[in-house]
């Protein structure tokens, strides 16, 4: 008889994609301290297009990194009812890449950007849209909460002053709105795909 896996073993087996994302964030944070991997508009214009994605996953300091890692973990729990591990990871990557592209073209005043928070806002929006067909109240509530939080940040700048001081850079509220736009695009794409293939539910 094969022995059952330990709790830690089962956790790693079922959640290794998310664990891999966390590991990559830590590795990128180390290399970002050696080589600036943030989004730099002039460097992107010079051909370093990879910064559109790398800039979404590096952070200004450890406080910035760990607060966003905590937010990422919260996102995983909130979206567990609609996203498998694979879908969650792919949605995050899609939101991050599209957010980077949109920042480049829609926010010309941004010469510099870093942090995964904008992509996380997009991920939450995409997840809220994914909830809509089966859990419309949950999806609508999440959507409204995100928009309310962003509106508060935009119209009451003092609400994010303490966060800016802790992470050492200004909270990029405009980029967060761009992330929401990216999430709408990702969510629309996922809905279109669901029409042509059966939905995959997260394992219980």
Order of alpha helices (4+ residues) and beta strands (2+ residues): alpha-beta-alpha-alpha-alpha-alpha-beta-alpha-alpha-alpha-alpha
